[in-house]
Structure formats: C-alpha cells, structure tokens
Amino acid sequence: MRRMRYLSEAAVFFLFWGIFRLLGMRLSGYVGGKVAQWVGPGLKAHQVALKNLQLALPQRQAEHAQIAHEMWRNLGRVAGEFVHIHRLNAERFERHVTVQGGEYLAAQQGKPVILISAHLGNWELAPQAAWMLDMPLTLVYRPANNPYVERMIQFIRGRRLAGMLPKAQASRAMIATLKANQPIGLLVDQKMNNGEKIPFFGHKAPTSVAFIDMARRADAQIVMARVVREKTCRFTVEILPPMDVAEESSEVLMQKIHTQLEAWIEEHPEQWFWVHRRWGKESA
C-alpha cells in the first residue's frame, strides 16, 4: 500500500517536473505560485503558518492572512523554479541573481567553512552561488520521505553539489568533509527535537548547535547567507562576513544567528517557511 502511494506521489512530482521544465523558469515559477496560492490555504499547514505568525509576529496580526497568502505564492514559485536553477549557466545565473558579499565566501577557498542559511526566498540558490564561486558545497539536508521522489531530487540537485549528506547520519561525514577543507552547506532554521532550547522570536525553540561544535573541532569558519526574492524571478544572495566561532559558547553564538534570522524574516516575512513547526508543540 505504501509503495503504491509513493509511486503515485512520484508520478505527480514527475508530471509537474516535466511541465515546469517545458514552461521555463519565469513562467513555471508564476504557475507554481498561482497553484500554491489556490491549494495552500485549504491545507492543515496553513493553520500551522498562522499559529507561527501569531507566536513570532503578534504585533503584525493584521498582516497575518496576507503574509500567509504571499508565503504560499513564494513556496509555489520555489517549486516551479526548482527544476531550472540547477541548470543555469553563468550568463543566465547573472541575469537572475545578484551576489553580494561573495568575497567573504571566496576568501575561504581551500579552507574548512560551513555556509549556513534559512528557508528564505528561493533558498536553493545559495548552493548555486557557491558553485559559481567555484566552491561546490556538500549539502546537509533532510531527505524526502518518498524514496522515488528523493531519487529525483538528488538527480536535480546533485549536478551542482560536491555531495549530499542526510541530516540524521551526517555528523562523522561533516567532520571528515571539513577536515578535508571542503565547504558544507546547511539550513539552520528547522526544529531539532533533542536540540538546545534557544530563544527564537521570544520563544524557546529546539535547535541544533552541533554544527558550531563541529566547526570548532575542524577549525572551520561559519558564514551566514540569505536569498531574497526581489522581483518575480530576480534574486539577491547576500553573504555576510565570517562569524567569530572561537570566542563564544555554542548557545550564545546560536542566539546571535537567531537574531540575524529574525531580522531577515521580519524584513520579508512572506518569504519564510512558516508551515514548519519550528517551536514544536507551540506550533501545533
């Protein structure tokens, strides 16, 4: 029964993959956004998004419905653009993406570095920016539950990555990758059930700080980046200077990371992934 469900889900994924690829990046993003805005508000995840907005941005309650509506459009656009961004050559990449602060990442060439980001804008473009800077990342990620869909995602993503590490088994491989002076990419805005309770928008959120400990062990730098959707299909990848890993505890450094993420999310709340239960039971 599960296999049949997985196969049917994979068939739908492959159908949309084919349609989006035929439409081109701009049009597939537009169509994906419209479909998501139509379907998303009827899903249970929409209520999670509204609850998260109430937790994080209570002072902007009048905007919650609009933020959630625009969030679905952004997520649909990400889905539509996904099949295209890993095929962009340098000329097309520059047509769609402006990279600010690329020198901070380029300065880590041949050194151990962890590039951290969040589910903002089209977050899939951060590894593409690293690729264009001749620093292909080993991406730490959460695999899709559906193994057939997962294979397709790996096929699409893998062409611009040095490797992919499933998050649950990544620890040893991350250390080995850093000690080999290879860069790692990691999204740090999701819940870690057994993580430290680090405040995020004023509420304690289960958070992994293991990557900070690994950076210290490997004498690696941590660099933050975000992706901002400026127009329908125009983006800015902003890369910040390396963080001071050695001088502060992992919890204090993670709080600083959260503070930066909060500022970025407040600037463009419609571009964040509000459907994730970031605060655990409080988001239920």
C-alpha positions, -999 to +999 in steps of 0.1 A: +000+000+000+028+024+009+047+016-023+016+024-044+012+057-026+049+065-031+046+056-068+015+078-073+032+107-055+063+103-076+041+102-108+026+136-098+061+150-090+074+138-123+044+153-142+049+187-126+087+184-131+081+179-169+055+207-172+077+232-153+107+223-173+088+230-206+075+263-193+108+279-185+120+293-152+099+325-150+066+311-162+069+279-142+075+300-111+044+320-119+023+289-124+037+272-093+029+303-073-007+305-085-013+268-078+001+271-043-020+301-035-051+282-046-043+249-028-022+260+002-049+279+023-070+247+024-043+226+039-036+219+076-002+235+071-019+269+066-032+268+102+004+260+114+016+290+095-010+313+111-001+299+146+036+305+139+029+341+128+009+347+160+039+334+180+066+353+162+049+385+149+020+392+172+024+429+167+016+424+130-016+404+134-035+425+109-010+413+082-010+376+091-035+365+065-017+384+037+017+372+048+005+336+048-012+341+013+021+355-001+041+328+016+022+302-005+030+321-036+067+321-028+067+284-020+049+276-052+075+297-071+103+279-054+088+246-066+084+258-101+119+273-103+135+242-087+139+223-120+156+252-137+181+268-112+204+238-112+208+242-150+217+279-151+250+287-168+270+317-156+253+341-180+217+331-171+226+330-134+238+366-135+206+375-153+185+362-124+208+366-094+230+393-078+255+380-053+265+405-025+295+396-003+307+368-025+343+378-015+336+366+021+329+331+009+356+331-019+382+340+008+375+306+023+386+288-008+406+257+002+397+261+039+370+245+060+338+265+061+301+260+069+278+281+049+245+284+068+212+298+056+175+295+061+143+287+041+141+323+028+133+335-008+145+307-030+170+291-007+181+266-034+201+295-050+226+297-021+244+265-032+242+277-068+260+309-058+287+288-041+291+267-072+295+299-093+323+310-069+340+276-076+331+263-041+306+235-046+290+226-013+285+193+004+248+198+014+234+186+047+197+180+042+166+162+052+157+135+026+121+133+012+100+106+028+092+092-006+122+073-019+113+077-056+108+115-052+141+116-032+160+100-061+146+127-085+155+154-061+191+141-057+194+139-095+183+175-099+203+189-070+234+168-073+248+183-105+258+215-087+270+199-054+301+182-042+279+158-022+247+153-002+246+142+034+213+131+050+210+150+082+203+121+105+237+104+097+257+135+089+279+141+119+310+120+111+309+128+074+306+165+082+338+164+103+356+144+076+345+169+049+356+199+069+390+183+077+394+178+040+390+216+036+357+212+018+328+236+023+295+225+038+260+239+033+234+238+060+199+253+067+196+261+104+161+273+108+144+240+115+134+222+147+158+197+162+138+176+186+167+169+210+184+202+205+191+231+228+162+254+237+174+286+221+150+316+220+137+324+185+113+353+182+110+353+220+100+316+223+123+287+232+129+266+200+146+232+199+177+240+180+208+221+169+241+237+179+262+206+168+274+223+136+291+250+158+309+224+178+320+207+146+333+240+132+355+244+163+368+208+161+377+213+125+389+249+129+363+260+104+346+293+097+309+298+098+294+321+071+258+332+070+238+338+038+203+345+027+184+346-005+159+375-012+133+374-039+135+410-053+110+405-082+091+376-097+123+359-109+151+381-097+171+374-066+198+387-043+221+363-025+236+381+005+267+366+022+279+380+055+315+381+069+326+350+088+314+348+124+337+346+154+334+309+163+362+307+189+353+334+214+317+324+225+298+294+236+277+275+211+245+286+227+255+323+226+266+321+190+234+303+180+214+331+197+233+356+175+224+335+145+188+335+155+188+373+160+201+377+124+175+353+111+147+372+129+158+404+113+158+388+079+124+372+084+109+404+097+122+422+066+105+398+042+081+376+063+062+364+032+094+347+021+100+324+051+088+288+056+061+294+082+045+260+077+073+243+097+065+235+134+096+255+144+086+257+181+073+222+185+041+218+204+035+256+205+031+254+167+006+226+168 
